[in-house]
Amino acid sequence: MPVLNKSDIHRALKNVSGWTEKNKEIRKDFEFPDFIRAIAFVNSIALLAEKVNHHPDIDIRWNRVTLTLSTHSEGGLTVKDFDLARKIESLLK
């Protein structure tokens, strides 16, 4: 899977609200009312990530979850990262 160029990344970011790009990664912070809801969100991401065989880096701080996506095997951002970001966003609807 080819690594996206800066122009492609800029276009793709328009379709994933709140995600930002830095150092060949995209990331977003999610905040929940409490720890239980944050963990439930992480558990739903785990099931989704296993299904598509693409796994985010996850940082959990009580009610805040930070997700970071990059296609490490390709050395940067690919379509897989933005596809997973959109699927993660759909979990919140």
N, CA, C and O atoms as a Tinker XYZ file with bonds, in Angstrom:
   372  protein
     1  N      0.854000   -1.178000    0.000000    73     2
     2  CA     0.000000    0.000000    0.000000    64     1     3
     3  C      0.902000    1.244000    0.000000    63     2     4     5
     4  O      1.768000    1.369000    0.866000    81     3
     5  N      0.715000    2.150000   -0.943000    73     3     6
     6  CA     1.606000    3.310000   -1.049000    64     5     7
     7  C      1.372000    4.342000    0.062000    63     6     8     9
     8  O      0.250000    4.531000    0.531000    81     7
     9  N      2.445000    4.993000    0.459000    73     7    10
    10  CA     2.379000    6.084000    1.426000    64     9    11
    11  C      1.779000    7.299000    0.722000    63    10    12    13
    12  O      2.104000    7.585000   -0.430000    81    11
    13  N      0.908000    8.001000    1.422000    73    11    14
    14  CA     0.256000    9.183000    0.861000    64    13    15
    15  C      1.207000   10.379000    0.874000    63    14    16    17
    16  O      2.029000   10.523000    1.779000    81    15
    17  N      1.084000   11.231000   -0.140000    73    15    18
    18  CA     1.870000   12.464000   -0.148000    64    17    19
    19  C      1.137000   13.543000    0.653000    63    18    20    21
    20  O     -0.011000   13.348000    1.054000    81    19
    21  N      1.790000   14.666000    0.881000    73    19    22
    22  CA     1.214000   15.740000    1.709000    64    21    23
    23  C     -0.142000   16.218000    1.192000    63    22    24    25
    24  O     -1.052000   16.484000    1.977000    81    23
    25  N     -0.270000   16.323000   -0.113000    73    23    26
    26  CA    -1.530000   16.774000   -0.707000    64    25    27
    27  C     -2.649000   15.771000   -0.425000    63    26    28    29
    28  O     -3.759000   16.157000   -0.058000    81    27
    29  N     -2.352000   14.489000   -0.598000    73    27    30
    30  CA    -3.348000   13.447000   -0.317000    64    29    31
    31  C     -3.734000   13.439000    1.156000    63    30    32    33
    32  O     -4.906000   13.268000    1.494000    81    31
    33  N     -2.757000   13.622000    2.024000    73    31    34
    34  CA    -3.019000   13.653000    3.467000    64    33    35
    35  C     -3.922000   14.831000    3.810000    63    34    36    37
    36  O     -4.881000   14.682000    4.567000    81    35
    37  N     -3.620000   15.994000    3.260000    73    35    38
    38  CA    -4.429000   17.188000    3.522000    64    37    39
    39  C     -5.883000   16.967000    3.096000    63    38    40    41
    40  O     -6.806000   17.339000    3.820000    81    39
    41  N     -6.085000   16.364000    1.926000    73    39    42
    42  CA    -7.440000   16.060000    1.439000    64    41    43
    43  C     -8.129000   15.046000    2.346000    63    42    44    45
    44  O     -9.301000   15.209000    2.686000    81    43
    45  N     -7.410000   14.010000    2.735000    73    43    46
    46  CA    -8.000000   12.947000    3.564000    64    45    47
    47  C     -8.382000   13.465000    4.946000    63    46    48    49
    48  O     -9.368000   13.008000    5.525000    81    47
    49  N     -7.619000   14.406000    5.480000    73    47    50
    50  CA    -7.935000   14.956000    6.805000    64    49    51
    51  C     -9.280000   15.672000    6.819000    63    50    52    53
    52  O     -9.913000   15.766000    7.870000    81    51
    53  N     -9.718000   16.169000    5.696000    73    51    54
    54  CA   -11.012000   16.849000    5.622000    64    53    55
    55  C    -12.173000   15.892000    5.876000    63    54    56    57
    56  O    -13.279000   16.326000    6.197000    81    55
    57  N    -11.923000   14.587000    5.733000    73    55    58
    58  CA   -12.979000   13.587000    5.904000    64    57    59
    59  C    -12.950000   12.909000    7.270000    63    58    60    61
    60  O    -13.732000   11.993000    7.525000    81    59
    61  N    -12.054000   13.355000    8.149000    73    59    62
    62  CA   -11.967000   12.792000    9.502000    64    61    63
    63  C    -11.860000   13.950000   10.495000    63    62    64    65
    64  O    -10.762000   14.388000   10.839000    81    63
    65  N    -12.988000   14.426000   10.937000    73    63    66
    66  CA   -13.077000   15.606000   11.784000    64    65    67
    67  C    -12.259000   15.468000   13.074000    63    66    68    69
    68  O    -12.380000   14.489000   13.810000    81    67
    69  N    -11.430000   16.475000   13.317000    73    67    70
    70  CA   -10.690000   16.543000   14.564000    64    69    71
    71  C     -9.355000   15.813000   14.577000    63    70    72    73
    72  O     -8.594000   15.942000   15.537000    81    71
    73  N     -9.060000   15.058000   13.542000    73    71    74
    74  CA    -7.782000   14.351000   13.461000    64    73    75
    75  C     -6.739000   15.321000   12.936000    63    74    76    77
    76  O     -7.027000   16.143000   12.065000    81    75
    77  N     -5.520000   15.225000   13.471000    73    75    78
    78  CA    -4.424000   16.074000   13.028000    64    77    79
    79  C     -3.249000   15.208000   12.606000    63    78    80    81
    80  O     -3.102000   14.071000   13.054000    81    79
    81  N     -2.415000   15.767000   11.737000    73    79    82
    82  CA    -1.253000   15.023000   11.221000    64    81    83
    83  C      0.026000   15.650000   11.739000    63    82    84    85
    84  O      0.181000   16.871000   11.761000    81    83
    85  N      0.940000   14.782000   12.157000    73    83    86
    86  CA     2.266000   15.231000   12.581000    64    85    87
    87  C      3.194000   14.028000   12.544000    63    86    88    89
    88  O      2.842000   12.944000   13.011000    81    87
    89  N      4.368000   14.226000   11.991000    73    87    90
    90  CA     5.400000   13.186000   11.986000    64    89    91
    91  C      4.916000   11.852000   11.422000    63    90    92    93
    92  O      5.157000   10.801000   12.016000    81    91
    93  N      4.239000   11.893000   10.284000    73    91    94
    94  CA     3.786000   10.683000    9.586000    64    93    95
    95  C      2.757000    9.886000   10.375000    63    94    96    97
    96  O      2.668000    8.666000   10.241000    81    95
    97  N      1.974000   10.592000   11.206000    73    95    98
    98  CA     0.904000    9.964000   11.990000    64    97    99
    99  C     -0.303000   10.895000   12.001000    63    98   100   101
   100  O     -0.176000   12.105000   11.814000    81    99
   101  N     -1.473000   10.307000   12.224000    73    99   102
   102  CA    -2.648000   11.125000   12.535000    64   101   103
   103  C     -3.090000   10.750000   13.939000    63   102   104   105
   104  O     -2.943000    9.608000   14.375000    81   103
   105  N     -3.640000   11.751000   14.642000    73   103   106
   106  CA    -4.053000   11.483000   16.020000    64   105   107
   107  C     -5.270000   12.307000   16.371000    63   106   108   109
   108  O     -5.578000   13.330000   15.760000    81   107
   109  N     -5.955000   11.798000   17.404000    73   107   110
   110  CA    -7.117000   12.516000   17.909000    64   109   111
   111  C     -7.328000   12.142000   19.365000    63   110   112   113
   112  O     -7.112000   10.999000   19.769000    81   111
   113  N     -7.759000   13.138000   20.152000    73   111   114
   114  CA    -8.144000   12.924000   21.542000    64   113   115
   115  C     -9.658000   12.804000   21.622000    63   114   116   117
   116  O    -10.390000   13.569000   20.994000    81   115
   117  N    -10.110000   11.844000   22.394000    73   115   118
   118  CA   -11.540000   11.636000   22.639000    64   117   119
   119  C    -11.760000   11.750000   24.138000    63   118   120   121
   120  O    -10.989000   11.196000   24.921000    81   119
   121  N    -12.802000   12.461000   24.544000    73   119   122
   122  CA   -13.103000   12.615000   25.970000    64   121   123
   123  C    -14.484000   12.049000   26.265000    63   122   124   125
   124  O    -15.432000   12.239000   25.503000    81   123
   125  N    -14.574000   11.348000   27.392000    73   123   126
   126  CA   -15.814000   10.685000   27.796000    64   125   127
   127  C    -16.187000   11.117000   29.210000    63   126   128   129
   128  O    -15.347000   11.654000   29.932000    81   127
   129  N    -17.447000   10.887000   29.616000    73   127   130
   130  CA   -17.873000   11.308000   30.953000    64   129   131
   131  C    -17.117000   10.608000   32.094000    63   130   132   133
   132  O    -16.983000   11.162000   33.186000    81   131
   133  N    -16.625000    9.388000   31.834000    73   131   134
   134  CA   -15.954000    8.653000   32.897000    64   133   135
   135  C    -15.057000    7.553000   32.312000    63   134   136   137
   136  O    -15.034000    7.330000   31.102000    81   135
   137  N    -14.331000    6.883000   33.186000    73   135   138
   138  CA   -13.386000    5.843000   32.793000    64   137   139
   139  C    -14.079000    4.662000   32.127000    63   138   140   141
   140  O    -13.577000    4.127000   31.138000    81   139
   141  N    -15.216000    4.255000   32.652000    73   139   142
   142  CA   -15.934000    3.101000   32.106000    64   141   143
   143  C    -16.303000    3.326000   30.646000    63   142   144   145
   144  O    -16.137000    2.425000   29.824000    81   143
   145  N    -16.792000    4.496000   30.317000    73   143   146
   146  CA   -17.160000    4.786000   28.924000    64   145   147
   147  C    -15.925000    4.892000   28.029000    63   146   148   149
   148  O    -15.968000    4.505000   26.861000    81   147
   149  N    -14.842000    5.410000   28.568000    73   147   150
   150  CA   -13.590000    5.473000   27.799000    64   149   151
   151  C    -13.104000    4.064000   27.469000    63   150   152   153
   152  O    -12.692000    3.799000   26.340000    81   151
   153  N    -13.151000    3.170000   28.436000    73   151   154
   154  CA   -12.714000    1.791000   28.218000    64   153   155
   155  C    -13.661000    1.060000   27.267000    63   154   156   157
   156  O    -13.209000    0.260000   26.448000    81   155
   157  N    -14.941000    1.317000   27.360000    73   155   158
   158  CA   -15.900000    0.705000   26.421000    64   157   159
   159  C    -15.559000    1.123000   24.992000    63   158   160   161
   160  O    -15.617000    0.305000   24.074000    81   159
   161  N    -15.206000    2.391000   24.802000    73   159   162
   162  CA   -14.802000    2.886000   23.488000    64   161   163
   163  C    -13.550000    2.157000   23.007000    63   162   164   165
   164  O    -13.481000    1.734000   21.853000    81   163
   165  N    -12.569000    2.011000   23.881000    73   163   166
   166  CA   -11.329000    1.310000   23.527000    64   165   167
   167  C    -11.632000   -0.141000   23.166000    63   166   168   169
   168  O    -11.066000   -0.669000   22.209000    81   167
   169  N    -12.502000   -0.780000   23.909000    73   167   170
   170  CA   -12.864000   -2.174000   23.596000    64   169   171
   171  C    -13.516000   -2.284000   22.219000    63   170   172   173
   172  O    -13.248000   -3.234000   21.483000    81   171
   173  N    -14.363000   -1.331000   21.868000    73   171   174
   174  CA   -14.993000   -1.371000   20.543000    64   173   175
   175  C    -13.956000   -1.135000   19.449000    63   174   176   177
   176  O    -14.059000   -1.706000   18.364000    81   175
   177  N    -12.960000   -0.298000   19.726000    73   175   178
   178  CA   -11.872000   -0.077000   18.770000    64   177   179
   179  C    -11.052000   -1.348000   18.603000    63   178   180   181
   180  O    -10.649000   -1.689000   17.490000    81   179
   181  N    -10.804000   -2.048000   19.702000    73   179   182
   182  CA   -10.022000   -3.286000   19.641000    64   181   183
   183  C    -10.677000   -4.304000   18.717000    63   182   184   185
   184  O     -9.996000   -4.939000   17.912000    81   183
   185  N    -11.985000   -4.462000   18.825000    73   183   186
   186  CA   -12.705000   -5.402000   17.956000    64   185   187
   187  C    -12.616000   -4.971000   16.497000    63   186   188   189
   188  O    -12.391000   -5.796000   15.611000    81   187
   189  N    -12.792000   -3.686000   16.254000    73   187   190
   190  CA   -12.719000   -3.146000   14.899000    64   189   191
   191  C    -11.304000   -3.319000   14.327000    63   190   192   193
   192  O    -11.142000   -3.752000   13.186000    81   191
   193  N    -10.300000   -2.985000   15.114000    73   191   194
   194  CA    -8.910000   -3.067000   14.651000    64   193   195
   195  C     -8.515000   -4.504000   14.301000    63   194   196   197
   196  O     -7.822000   -4.742000   13.311000    81   195
   197  N     -8.954000   -5.437000   15.107000    73   195   198
   198  CA    -8.669000   -6.844000   14.804000    64   197   199
   199  C     -9.325000   -7.269000   13.497000    63   198   200   201
   200  O     -8.738000   -7.998000   12.697000    81   199
   201  N    -10.544000   -6.804000   13.298000    73   199   202
   202  CA   -11.289000   -7.169000   12.089000    64   201   203
   203  C    -10.585000   -6.687000   10.824000    63   202   204   205
   204  O    -10.555000   -7.401000    9.822000    81   203
   205  N    -10.022000   -5.488000   10.862000    73   203   206
   206  CA    -9.372000   -4.928000    9.673000    64   205   207
   207  C     -7.850000   -5.124000    9.700000    63   206   208   209
   208  O     -7.149000   -4.715000    8.774000    81   207
   209  N     -7.356000   -5.744000   10.757000    73   207   210
   210  CA    -5.920000   -6.016000   10.914000    64   209   211
   211  C     -5.077000   -4.748000   10.781000    63   210   212   213
   212  O     -4.062000   -4.723000   10.084000    81   211
   213  N     -5.524000   -3.701000   11.466000    73   211   214
   214  CA    -4.789000   -2.432000   11.507000    64   213   215
   215  C     -5.034000   -1.838000   12.886000    63   214   216   217
   216  O     -6.178000   -1.555000   13.243000    81   215
   217  N     -3.983000   -1.646000   13.660000    73   215   218
   218  CA    -4.129000   -1.347000   15.079000    64   217   219
   219  C     -3.560000    0.022000   15.443000    63   218   220   221
   220  O     -2.408000    0.324000   15.130000    81   219
   221  N     -4.368000    0.846000   16.102000    73   219   222
   222  CA    -3.888000    2.157000   16.525000    64   221   223
   223  C     -3.029000    2.044000   17.786000    63   222   224   225
   224  O     -3.119000    1.064000   18.527000    81   223
   225  N     -2.205000    3.052000   18.014000    73   223   226
   226  CA    -1.578000    3.225000   19.315000    64   225   227
   227  C     -2.629000    3.906000   20.183000    63   226   228   229
   228  O     -3.265000    4.870000   19.756000    81   227
   229  N     -2.806000    3.406000   21.395000    73   227   230
   230  CA    -3.867000    3.893000   22.273000    64   229   231
   231  C     -3.265000    4.335000   23.607000    63   230   232   233
   232  O     -2.518000    3.591000   24.241000    81   231
   233  N     -3.602000    5.551000   24.019000    73   231   234
   234  CA    -3.204000    6.064000   25.324000    64   233   235
   235  C     -4.481000    6.385000   26.092000    63   234   236   237
   236  O     -5.322000    7.145000   25.612000    81   235
   237  N     -4.627000    5.810000   27.276000    73   235   238
   238  CA    -5.824000    6.013000   28.096000    64   237   239
   239  C     -5.425000    6.781000   29.353000    63   238   240   241
   240  O     -4.535000    6.366000   30.096000    81   239
   241  N     -6.091000    7.893000   29.574000    73   239   242
   242  CA    -5.889000    8.702000   30.781000    64   241   243
   243  C     -7.252000    8.998000   31.379000    63   242   244   245
   244  O     -7.898000    9.976000   31.002000    81   243
   245  N     -7.689000    8.170000   32.295000    73   243   246
   246  CA    -8.990000    8.202000   32.944000    64   245   247
   247  C    -10.116000    8.326000   31.921000    63   246   248   249
   248  O    -10.548000    7.306000   31.384000    81   247
   249  N    -10.607000    9.522000   31.629000    73   247   250
   250  CA   -11.736000    9.664000   30.700000    64   249   251
   251  C    -11.307000   10.137000   29.314000    63   250   252   253
   252  O    -12.153000   10.450000   28.476000    81   251
   253  N    -10.005000   10.191000   29.071000    73   251   254
   254  CA    -9.479000   10.673000   27.794000    64   253   255
   255  C     -8.735000    9.541000   27.088000    63   254   256   257
   256  O     -7.902000    8.855000   27.680000    81   255
   257  N     -9.055000    9.369000   25.816000    73   255   258
   258  CA    -8.396000    8.357000   24.989000    64   257   259
   259  C     -7.747000    9.083000   23.814000    63   258   260   261
   260  O     -8.409000    9.828000   23.092000    81   259
   261  N     -6.450000    8.859000   23.631000    73   259   262
   262  CA    -5.740000    9.418000   22.485000    64   261   263
   263  C     -5.382000    8.274000   21.556000    63   262   264   265
   264  O     -4.751000    7.298000   21.963000    81   263
   265  N     -5.795000    8.407000   20.300000    73   263   266
   266  CA    -5.489000    7.404000   19.281000    64   265   267
   267  C     -4.493000    7.985000   18.287000    63   266   268   269
   268  O     -4.601000    9.140000   17.875000    81   267
   269  N     -3.523000    7.162000   17.912000    73   267   270
   270  CA    -2.545000    7.542000   16.909000    64   269   271
   271  C     -2.503000    6.455000   15.851000    63   270   272   273
   272  O     -2.375000    5.272000   16.167000    81   271
   273  N     -2.611000    6.864000   14.594000    73   271   274
   274  CA    -2.608000    5.924000   13.476000    64   273   275
   275  C     -1.464000    6.213000   12.521000    63   274   276   277
   276  O     -1.177000    7.367000   12.201000    81   275
   277  N     -0.821000    5.158000   12.075000    73   275   278
   278  CA     0.205000    5.216000   11.047000    64   277   279
   279  C      0.389000    3.790000   10.536000    63   278   280   281
   280  O      0.210000    2.831000   11.286000    81   279
   281  N      0.739000    3.655000    9.286000    73   279   282
   282  CA     1.021000    2.323000    8.752000    64   281   283
   283  C      2.520000    2.101000    8.897000    63   282   284   285
   284  O      3.298000    2.413000    7.996000    81   283
   285  N      2.909000    1.559000   10.042000    73   283   286
   286  CA     4.325000    1.400000   10.373000    64   285   287
   287  C      5.078000    0.573000    9.333000    63   286   288   289
   288  O      6.235000    0.856000    9.025000    81   287
   289  N      4.418000   -0.439000    8.802000    73   287   290
   290  CA     5.088000   -1.303000    7.812000    64   289   291
   291  C      5.440000   -0.546000    6.535000    63   290   292   293
   292  O      6.332000   -0.959000    5.795000    81   291
   293  N      4.740000    0.566000    6.271000    73   291   294
   294  CA     5.005000    1.372000    5.071000    64   293   295
   295  C      5.807000    2.631000    5.390000    63   294   296   297
   296  O      6.259000    3.329000    4.482000    81   295
   297  N      5.981000    2.919000    6.667000    73   295   298
   298  CA     6.767000    4.090000    7.054000    64   297   299
   299  C      6.036000    5.409000    6.939000    63   298   300   301
   300  O      6.667000    6.453000    6.767000    81   299
   301  N      4.712000    5.382000    7.031000    73   299   302
   302  CA     3.956000    6.630000    6.943000    64   301   303
   303  C      2.470000    6.385000    6.891000    63   302   304   305
   304  O      1.981000    5.320000    7.266000    81   303
   305  N      1.765000    7.386000    6.422000    73   303   306
   306  CA     0.306000    7.319000    6.341000    64   305   307
   307  C     -0.149000    6.734000    5.017000    63   306   308   309
   308  O      0.364000    7.077000    3.952000    81   307
   309  N     -1.127000    5.838000    5.111000    73   307   310
   310  CA    -1.721000    5.239000    3.918000    64   309   311
   311  C     -3.242000    5.368000    4.021000    63   310   312   313
   312  O     -3.775000    5.869000    5.011000    81   311
   313  N     -3.908000    4.917000    2.999000    73   311   314
   314  CA    -5.369000    4.918000    2.981000    64   313   315
   315  C     -5.919000    4.130000    4.174000    63   314   316   317
   316  O     -6.976000    4.469000    4.705000    81   315
   317  N     -5.206000    3.079000    4.595000    73   315   318
   318  CA    -5.655000    2.265000    5.729000    64   317   319
   319  C     -5.866000    3.101000    6.985000    63   318   320   321
   320  O     -6.802000    2.854000    7.746000    81   319
   321  N     -5.007000    4.085000    7.207000    73   319   322
   322  CA    -5.119000    4.916000    8.405000    64   321   323
   323  C     -6.390000    5.758000    8.380000    63   322   324   325
   324  O     -7.092000    5.866000    9.385000    81   323
   325  N     -6.674000    6.343000    7.245000    73   323   326
   326  CA    -7.858000    7.185000    7.140000    64   325   327
   327  C     -9.136000    6.357000    7.107000    63   326   328   329
   328  O    -10.169000    6.797000    7.611000    81   327
   329  N     -9.080000    5.171000    6.522000    73   327   330
   330  CA   -10.238000    4.265000    6.563000    64   329   331
   331  C    -10.560000    3.881000    7.999000    63   330   332   333
   332  O    -11.724000    3.891000    8.401000    81   331
   333  N     -9.534000    3.543000    8.775000    73   331   334
   334  CA    -9.767000    3.170000   10.171000    64   333   335
   335  C    -10.253000    4.369000   10.977000    63   334   336   337
   336  O    -11.132000    4.216000   11.825000    81   335
   337  N     -9.709000    5.546000   10.737000    73   335   338
   338  CA   -10.168000    6.747000   11.448000    64   337   339
   339  C    -11.656000    6.974000   11.204000    63   338   340   341
   340  O    -12.394000    7.288000   12.139000    81   339
   341  N    -12.103000    6.822000    9.967000    73   339   342
   342  CA   -13.536000    6.987000    9.661000    64   341   343
   343  C    -14.371000    5.927000   10.372000    63   342   344   345
   344  O    -15.451000    6.231000   10.878000    81   343
   345  N    -13.892000    4.702000   10.415000    73   343   346
   346  CA   -14.631000    3.633000   11.104000    64   345   347
   347  C    -14.690000    3.893000   12.606000    63   346   348   349
   348  O    -15.708000    3.625000   13.244000    81   347
   349  N    -13.619000    4.405000   13.164000    73   347   350
   350  CA   -13.617000    4.750000   14.580000    64   349   351
   351  C    -14.633000    5.852000   14.853000    63   350   352   353
   352  O    -15.376000    5.783000   15.832000    81   351
   353  N    -14.668000    6.861000   13.999000    73   351   354
   354  CA   -15.646000    7.951000   14.149000    64   353   355
   355  C    -17.074000    7.407000   14.106000    63   354   356   357
   356  O    -17.943000    7.894000   14.829000    81   355
   357  N    -17.318000    6.413000   13.276000    73   355   358
   358  CA   -18.676000    5.878000   13.166000    64   357   359
   359  C    -19.111000    5.150000   14.450000    63   358   360   361
   360  O    -20.308000    4.972000   14.679000    81   359
   361  N    -18.160000    4.735000   15.280000    73   359   362
   362  CA   -18.502000    4.106000   16.556000    64   361   363
   363  C    -19.173000    5.079000   17.502000    63   362   364   365
   364  O    -19.883000    4.662000   18.417000    81   363
   365  N    -18.960000    6.361000   17.299000    73   363   366
   366  CA   -19.488000    7.383000   18.205000    64   365   367
   367  C    -20.876000    7.871000   17.805000    63   366   368   369
   368  O    -21.476000    8.685000   18.507000    81   367
   369  N    -21.377000    7.384000   16.702000    73   367   370
   370  CA   -22.695000    7.854000   16.224000    64   369   371
   371  C    -23.814000    7.018000   16.786000    63   370   372
   372  O    -24.982000    7.271000   16.490000    81   371
